[in-house]
């Protein structure tokens, strides 16, 4: 169990959910506690020395994110006993500061290891340890209150009835279908939901299953939260050390669109590196996976949705190694589908039944449209004129029976600023500038 009381560093992403540390994986004290075989650990150490030329015991430990005492010291002892490494500089054997170099036999073994996989870096976490921690982590998902929901969506103009539907969906942590006309903020809502969760999750650098390595951590998706263990309220020094093969990160929000295919929902094997990259849903564990613009993917929606039936029902997924071996992995995220198309035209009743929350994000009414326009003008530093919006509605929308869209104010204000910059005049909601913007923007809508 992790201790209470921590001193945070200046990292802008501060710990929001201290209770997550109660399930923090402790640093292994022996090779057995890593859950990995000596052969795999030795291979990584050999490849590190092969590329680096030389390295100290502590350098190997830092590269592999494992402690020197009890773990890497035994790995190095094994390599020395097998005459795969030699000392350099005549320093005392067994010390963390000793510098090691590969023997000719060691270089041969390293080259052989590279034919199996070129992976070098933090030691992997066994799939069994990963599954156990992710399952425990699920219980640490915070509940979002009505006040927190309102605060998280305060930058958006969201009707009260939509908030009342969204709140329970978020707290379910299961699945959500957002649908409605384009340009009304479905993606913005989903992104706000991901930030609303807050808190942190544990993400491993990589996983091990059957001596195969799967890279999970993605620096584009996982933002680390740095902690410095300090003193608790009783001024008692804490000694807890976390397993450095894991990183404490902000809850991930993974967004995929038209690039999504059935192949990218399984392990991605590289023939050149000979290790795997985890699919989107594994990288999103503990957070949110948004399938944006659903229905526009190259793969048929039915095929794509059939892929989700078991994970949505059982909260587990099954992945396949290139050897044909299948294994189970937790499916622990809020899965959000966002589409401009009618859900009934995309999916059958059986699948819709598995999506517990279906929420329509409709066009704004005129009052909401004016509020959006006001906020956009305020953000752009342009004086808001309500009569200008009345003119816009009466002279452009109503005569053309056009629907109000939440994105239109942003787009029109952007065009007004462009025209004003060209004319070298201050941007304003004047009839002249508004007409020019509408004539180029609303003509085909």
Buried (B, 14 or more C-beta within 10 A) or exposed (E): EBBEBBEEEEEEBEBBBBEBBEBBBEBBEEBEBBBBEBEBBBBBBBBBBBEBEEBBBBBBBBBBBBBBEBBBBBBBBBBBEEEBBBBBEEEEEEEBEBBBBBBEEBBEBBEEBBEBBBBBBBBBBBBEBBBBBBBBBBEBBBEBEEEBBEEBBEEBBBBEEBBEBBBEBBBEBBBBBBBBBEBBBBBBBBBBBBEBBBBBBBBBBBBBBEEBBBBBBBEEBBBBBEBEBEEEEEEEEBEEBBBBBBBBBBBBBBBBBEEBBBEBBBBBBEEEEBBBBBBBBBBBBBBBBBBBBBBEBEBEBEEBBBBBEEBBEEBBBEBEBEEEEEBEBBBBBBBBBBBBBEBEEBBEEEBBEBBBBBBBBBBBEEEBBBBBBBBBBEEBEBEBBEEBBEBBBEBBBEEEEEBBBBBBBBBBBBBBBBBBEEEEEEBBBBEEBBBBBBEEBBEEB
